[in-house]
Amino acid sequence: MRTRKKQILLIMIIAIAMVMATAICVFAVSVKSATGYVNIPGDVLMMRKSAKTSGNIIERLEDNTKVTIKSVVFESKTSTASGKKWYNVSVTGKDDKTTTGYINAKYVDGVKYTTVDAKTTDKVTYRKGAGTKMKKAGTLKKGKKVKVYLEATPASGTAGSSKTWYMIKVGDKKYYACSKYFKLIEQTDDEKAAEEAKKAEEEAKKKAEEEAKKAEEEAKKKAEEEAAAKITVKVTNLTYPSSKLKEGQSFGLSGKIETSEKMSSLDIGVKDANGDWVIKVSKKPDSKTFDISKVDSDIRFGTLLEGTYKYVAVVKVGEVSKEAFSHGFTVVNTVEKTLTDKIVKARINEILDALDVTYFTSNREACKSSTGATCNVDAVLKENSVVRNLLEKNKGGNDLKPSLMPQHYSSNGGTLTRGYSCCGFANFAAWYIAADTINDDVTYRAVKVNCKYDKDTIQKYARIGDVLRGGSHVDSGSHSFMIVSIEDDGCTIMDSNWGYTCLVSIHKLKWNYYNNVTISRALNRADS
């Protein structure tokens, strides 16, 4: 009988132990997620399928989108540089659908962590980033207690990259160490109470600092307003856009700004309907007067898209800023958008069928002159029989007046009219793509000035048939070309003079070959 009771008691003890073990597993300590916000004003952030810029785009996140950060992922084995660190995040959309992917960590701020405690189970090296190739920062002894912020993953191919790492707190800084040397631990009630008290103290201190800062800013603002009231600004002979400008239309600026004291700086340009600068020129006059015509070539109204704007100037005297003038205007589209993707593709093929692997020169021979004697577009239009036959066949005549051809824009936003070599061919191709007949007058405008030649930028802003001007490259200098297609590793382009002989060709231009480009597009380009 006693044996039977002992057996029953043993079974109960085992059952209780299993329940406790299960409870411990269910409520085991784990590393928490963090939260943050996308910080990319006026733009969108690409969420990708993998932690690299070549990863497929699965979502576009607007500025200030809240994200849940699950872990940190390093793209490089050795570098912690900006742009080499990614977050594995999830985002819940308006339809309550949750999307998970990777975003570049440099575009996330306001990150809030929920830390957990851990103890080292052995002596462990902590590093600047996750991975055994990252720079060592120090070591922790066995039994050392630390705070864990997030899980982290080393770059693929690093020794031990299959293991999870932790982002940990050492002193007041964040470092990384392999998770296998740590044991996550539950806080005691006293530790929780102490942490809550410390948190409350820090929040109270932060609130007091914010209130003090607010009071200081209000006092500073009042002082600036009083100082501004003493400063006089006079604007004379000012020219400014009429209430409506046509898209692509230029406008000449003149006038004089006079202040009662020397201007330390001047910001002048165009703001959009949201009050954000879309064109901004900054000067340091160190004078009581400023001639506005000096910035006329820098403020290009012809690059503005359809929309509502203000022409604005803000002067600064000492530490006081004051608006000199503000004039509103609207840019309107007066050109019918008939140039579709289908038409652009067909016309690019017409050019290539006729001119690919031929010389865009007057004598149809390799260009040997650096002065553009044979590749000047005016001479080519008059004397190159292949070009004239192409025009006769598809544009209803072969006597193209050079004045009808458009200009495109340089990498810093200046205009490139007609010209020779790559520039002359680009303007000819631009006219041919956008014109229906030999007598059509074609206009191109700058869509984006001085932007990066990388996958994200070009996919967002450029389209086939656009003319791009690349900034200086160590091997080839500046260059004009037309986009034929946009792909994962670069653009297929059509151009002349890639090999310095004015040969027309089609080839691939890899991303980042140029540090900067300007994108020009026909005014009659349709949305699809």
ABEGO torsion letter per residue (X at the ends): XAAAAAAAAAAAAAAAAAAAAAAAAAABBBBBBBBBBBBBBGBBBBBBABBBAABBBABBBBBGBBBBBABBBBABAABABBGABBBBBBBBBAAGBBBBBBBBAAABBGBBBBBBBBBBABBBBBBABBEAABBBAEBBBBGBBBBBABBBBBBBGBBGAABBBBBBBBEABBBBBBAAABBBBBBBAAAAAAAAAAAAAAAAAAAAAAAAAAAAAAAAAAAAAAAAAABBBBBBGBBBBBABBBBGBBBBBBEBBBBABBBABBBBEBBBAAGBBABBBBBBAGBABBBAAAAAAABBAAABBBEBBBBBBBBBBEABBBBABBBBBBBBBABBBABBAAAAAAAAAAAAAAABGBBBBAAGBBBABAAGAAABAAAAAAABAAAAAAAAAAAGEABBBAAABBBBBBAAGBBBBGEBEAAAAAAAAAAAAABABAABBBBBBBABBGBBBBAAAAAAABBBGBBBBBBBBAAAEBBBBBBABBBAAEBBBBBBGAAGAGBBBBBBBBBGABABBBBBBBAABBAX
